[in-house]
Amino acid sequence: MYEAETLGADNTTDQDLHKMYEAKTMGADNTTDQDLQKMYEAKTLGADNTTDQDLQKTYEAKTLGADNTPGQDLQKMYEAKTLGADNTTDQDLQKMYEAKTLVADNLTDQDLQKMYEAKTLGADNLTDQDLQKMYEAKTLGADNTTDQDLQKMYEAKTLGADNMTDQDLQKMYEAKTLGADNMTDQDLHKMYGAKTMGADNTTDQDLQKMYEAKTLGADNTTDQDLQKMYEAKTLGADNTTDQDLQKMYEAKTLGADNLTDQDLKKMYEAKILGADNTTDQDLKKMYEAKTMGADNTTDQDLQKMYEAKILGADNTTDQDLKKMYEAKTMGADNTTDQDLQKMYEAKILGADNTTDQDLKKMYEAKTLGADNLTDQDLQKMYEAKTLGADNLTDQDLQKMYEAKTMGADNLTDQDLQKMYEAKTMGADNLTYQDLQKMYEAKTLGADNLTDQDLQKMYEAKTLGADNLTDQDLQKMYEAKTLGADNTTDQDLQKMYKTMTLGADNLSDQDLQNMYEAKTMGADNLTD
C-alpha cells in the first residue's frame, strides 16, 4: 500500500486501496508503480467482486502500451474472461484490443469468442476492416465455428466485402463442406455470385454443385446461368461430372429461364447420347418431349426419340413425339429410322389414345414391304385391334392387308374378325375372290359362325358361286344340320339346285329327304 504513494493516493479511497491489496496474490512484490497504475485503472470494472484471476488477465494487458488505455478499452478486455483466457498470450489480447474499431461496447462474450478464434489467421497484420468482416459473421451462430471456417471467410475479403451483408457471409460459410482450404478467391467469387438465387436455404450440397461449375469458364457466367445450374439440384448431382454440367449449361439456348427442375432432369438423362457434340437443335427436340410425362423416361427412351431427328423433326409436334415414345414397348432399340418413319405416318389415325399394343401391331406390318403403305392401309390394320391381335403373326396381318381390295374402308371390326377366323382354313393361298365370298357371309349373323361353318361355305366355291346371293349361301348354311362335314361339292350342288323349289321355307327334314335322293342316281333328276 505504501508504494501506492506514487499513485497520487491522497484521495485514494479505502476501497481502491483494497483492490490494490488484492493484487498481492500476483507476486506483486516486484510490481512496478506503473503496473499498479494499470490495475488501479481497473476500478472502472466494478471490480469489487473481481477475482484475482480477473486482475491477472487485466494485468497481462500491460504489453498493449496500456498507459493511455481508457477504462472503456480495459472493460472490453475484461469481458474476455469468458474465453478461459488464463493462457491467453499478449498477442491474442492485442488482437482483441484492435477490435475497438467495432464500437464493441455492446459486444457479447460470444462475439469476442468468435474474434478470439481468429488467432489462427496470423492476424498480427489484420486490419480493422478485416476484423469488421469477421464480426459480421456473428449471424452464423458461429459458436462452433472452427478456425478453418473463419479462414474461409477471411479469404472473402477479395470480394469487396465491405458492403457484404450477413446473408452473403452466411452463403460463403455454408461452403465449408467444399474442402475449401485450397479454394481460390476466384472460386469464392463464383459462389458469391450465387446470391441472386435466394440461396438463404441453399444446402452445402447445392453449393458443391455450383462449385463444380467452375470448369465452365464461369468467370463471366451470369447469375442467370448459375440459376439454371442450381435448378439441377434435383438430379442427385453429387456425382455429376463437369461434362454433364457443361451439357446443361448449353441448354441455355432453349430460353431456359422458366425451365423446371423436371425439364433439366430430362436433358441430363440425354448424356448417354454422346451429347458432347449435340447441337442446341437436338436438345430442343428432347426438351419438347416434356409433354410426355417423361419423369420416368429412361435414357434408352430418350435415345429413341433422338433418332427421330431424321424425320425433319424440327417441326415435329409434341403429339408426334408422344406417338413415337409409345413405340418403346416394341423392343425398338434396333428400330431403324425407316421403321420410325412408318410409325410416324400413323399420326393420321388419331393415335393420341393409341396404346403401345396398337403400335405393336402396326410395327409388325413392316414385313409387308410397307415402305409404300398408304395411311389408308395402316388405318385398316389399326382397326384389327379388336381381334386380340397380340399374338397375330405377320402372315395373319398379310391376310388382312389383302382385304384392302374389297373396298374395306368401311369394313367394321366384326367384318375383319370373320376374315381372321378364316386362318384355320390354310388360307395362305386364298384369293381375293375367296375372301370376297366369305365376306358376303356377313349377312348370316355369322358372329357365332365356327371355322367349320366357314369351311362349308368355302367349299361352295366349286359352284361358280361368284354370283351366289346371300340367300343362296343361307340355304347352304342350313345344310349344316345334315351332318354335312363330309358332304361333297356334288352334294351341295344338288341342294343348291333346290332353290327353284321355293325352298326358303323348306325344313331341314325336307332338305334331308331331297338329299337322300342322291342314292337314286339323281344327278340327272330335274327339280
C-alpha positions, 0 to 999 in steps of 0.5 A, a space after each residue: 500500500 505504501 508504494 501506492 504513494 506514487 499513485 497520487 493516493 491522497 484521495 485514494 479511497 479505502 476501497 481502491 486501496 483494497 483492490 490494490 491489496 488484492 493484487 498481492 496474490 500476483 507476486 506483486 512484490 516486484 510490481 512496478 508503480 506503473 503496473 499498479 497504475 494499470 490495475 488501479 485503472 481497473 476500478 472502472 470494472 466494478 471490480 469489487 467482486 473481481 477475482 484475482 484471476 480477473 486482475 491477472 488477465 487485466 494485468 497481462 494487458 500491460 504489453 498493449 502500451 496500456 498507459 493511455 488505455 481508457 477504462 472503456 478499452 480495459 472493460 472490453 478486455 475484461 469481458 474476455 474472461 469468458 474465453 478461459 483466457 488464463 493462457 491467453 498470450 499478449 498477442 491474442 489480447 492485442 488482437 482483441 484490443 484492435 477490435 475497438 474499431 467495432 464500437 464493441 461496447 455492446 459486444 457479447 462474450 460470444 462475439 469476442 469468442 468468435 474474434 478470439 478464434 481468429 488467432 489462427 489467421 496470423 492476424 498480427 497484420 489484420 486490419 480493422 476492416 478485416 476484423 469488421 468482416 469477421 464480426 459480421 459473421 456473428 449471424 452464423 451462430 458461429 459458436 462452433 465455428 472452427 478456425 478453418 471456417 473463419 479462414 474461409 471467410 477471411 479469404 472473402 475479403 477479395 470480394 469487396 466485402 465491405 458492403 457484404 451483408 450477413 446473408 452473403 457471409 452466411 452463403 460463403 460459410 455454408 461452403 465449408 463442406 467444399 474442402 475449401 482450404 485450397 479454394 481460390 478467391 476466384 472460386 469464392 467469387 463464383 459462389 458469391 455470385 450465387 446470391 441472386 438465387 435466394 440461396 438463404 436455404 441453399 444446402 452445402 450440397 447445392 453449393 458443391 454443385 455450383 462449385 463444380 461449375 467452375 470448369 465452365 469458364 464461369 468467370 463471366 457466367 451470369 447469375 442467370 446461368 448459375 440459376 439454371 445450374 442450381 435448378 439441377 439440384 434435383 438430379 442427385 448431382 453429387 456425382 455429376 461430372 463437369 461434362 454433364 454440367 457443361 451439357 446443361 449449361 448449353 441448354 441455355 439456348 432453349 430460353 431456359 429461364 422458366 425451365 423446371 427442375 423436371 425439364 433439366 432432369 430430362 436433358 441430363 438423362 440425354 448424356 448417354 447420347 454422346 451429347 458432347 457434340 449435340 447441337 442446341 437443335 437436338 436438345 430442343 427436340 428432347 426438351 419438347 418431349 416434356 409433354 410426355 410425362 417423361 419423369 420416368 423416361 429412361 435414357 434408352 427412351 430418350 435415345 429413341 426419340 433422338 433418332 427421330 431427328 431424321 424425320 425433319 423433326 424440327 417441326 415435329 409436334 409434341 403429339 408426334 413425339 408422344 406417338 413415337 415414345 409409345 413405340 418403346 414397348 416394341 423392343 425398338 432399340 434396333 428400330 431403324 429410322 425407316 421403321 420410325 418413319 412408318 410409325 410416324 405416318 400413323 399420326 393420321 389415325 388419331 393415335 393420341 389414345 393409341 396404346 403401345 399394343 396398337 403400335 405393336 401391331 402396326 410395327 409388325 406390318 413392316 414385313 409387308 414391304 410397307 415402305 409404300 403403305 398408304 395411311 389408308 392401309 395402316 388405318 385398316 390394320 389399326 382397326 384389327 385391334 379388336 381381334 386380340 391381335 397380340 399374338 397375330 403373326 405377320 402372315 395373319 396381318 398379310 391376310 388382312 392387308 389383302 382385304 384392302 381390295 374389297 373396298 374395306 374402308 368401311 369394313 367394321 371390326 366384326 367384318 375383319 374378325 370373320 376374315 381372321 377366323 378364316 386362318 384355320 382354313 390354310 388360307 395362305 393361298 386364298 384369293 381375293 375372290 375367296 375372301 370376297 365370298 366369305 365376306 358376303 357371309 356377313 349377312 348370316 349373323 355369322 358372329 357365332 359362325 365356327 371355322 367349320 361353318 366357314 369351311 362349308 361355305 368355302 367349299 361352295 366355291 366349286 359352284 361358280 358361286 361368284 354370283 351366289 346371293 346371300 340367300 343362296 349361301 343361307 340355304 347352304 348354311 342350313 345344310 349344316 344340320 345334315 351332318 354335312 362335314 363330309 358332304 361333297 361339292 356334288 352334294 351341295 350342288 344338288 341342294 343348291 339346285 333346290 332353290 327353284 323349289 321355293 325352298 326358303 321355307 323348306 325344313 331341314 327334314 325336307 332338305 334331308 329327304 331331297 338329299 337322300 335322293 342322291 342314292 337314286 342316281 339323281 344327278 340327272 333328276 330335274 327339280 
